[in-house]
Amino acid sequence: MNIKGKSFLKLLDFTSEEIEGLVDLAIEFKKKKYAGTPHRLCEGKNIALVFEKTSTRTRCAFEVAAADLGMHAVYLDPTGSQIGKKESIEDTARVLGRMFDGIEYRGYGQEIAEELAKYAGVPVWNGLTNEFHPTQILADFMTVKEKFGSLKGRKLVYMGDARYNMGNSLMVGCAKTGMRFVACTDAKYFPDAQLIEECRKIASATGATLEFTTDPEKAVDGADVIYTDVWVSMGEPAEVWAERIKDLTPYRVTSEIMAKAGKNCKFMHCLPAFHDLKTTVGRDIYEKFGIDAMEVTDEVFESPASIVFDEAENRMHTIKAVMAATLGGIDF
């Protein structure tokens, strides 16, 4: 397979074989990294990292991956570009496309990433939008494959707000790779009905299954992975905390929930996580609502079942695979 010149905007744009191929390529890059084997496949290229939403993992993953591939990265923080403010997205894309070999975008609407890709003339990579987070899912699937040896048939249960980028992207990824996806949450937090229908069509060809339930005990029975994310996304007003805590507390990942899944079940989270009182947000929520953890308890987060830091590291390896494949044109 060869995807040179193609943008990486959402998993819906890629075949099942391409998705798994990128995961396998990332695994190979990880071996090279650990062995100290150089793999500067994009020597001399330059990339722009456009961040309208800040991040630790995404920025570090792109910068380290770019350096390993022999590239130079220029970081544009939320105040560092005029995109959509003093300069249209179309014009920004055409300017950056003249200076850079590839562009990463992390921000708001999916339509912004799509428009950048339409006009840039170089590959654009989605570092996160409101609707999709495809590089995260590659890292998640790489981690699952490392722990279980395969993706097809594995049961992944997502607990919490499944309406946005993580719930959407995990559902799409599971549908594409023949996994068993379960969204477990209050019904008003299920993914968009139109996207569910699109994923059901994909699943019918791959052997994947999609399930949507409000019952945690039913959901986690036989789960290989229980996955969660923060209850309030970046850019949402603080006023929604009270509603989310009320609605989603029954879907907090606890030791009891993990035990019902079975001893081999792993816990995953894309991070950052509110599992203790060591953050400003965590302390504020404790003072207002009297809870010391939100989407996951500290006991689960710090348990042997938790593979969140393997998952975080794998962001770098999978992002490297995406850039090498779309810029370097390597076959995989």
Buried (B, 14 or more C-beta within 10 A) or exposed (E): BEBEEBBBBBBBBBEBEBBBBBBBBBBEBBEBBEEEEEBEBBEEBBBBBBBBBEBEBBBBBBBBBBEBBBBEBBBBEEEEBEBBEEBBBEEBBBBBBEEBBBBBBBBBEBEBBBBBBEBBBBBBBBBBBBBBBBBBBBBBBBBBBBBBEEBEBBBBBBBBBBBBBBBBBBBBBBBBBBBBBBBBBBEEBBBBEEBBEBBBEBBEEBEBBBEBBBEBEEBBBEBBBBBBBBBBBBEBEEEBBEEBBEBBEEBBBBEEBBEBBEEEBBBBBBBBBBBBBEEEBBEEBBEEBEBBBBBBBBBBBEBEBBBBEBBBBBBBBBBBBBBBBBBBEBEB
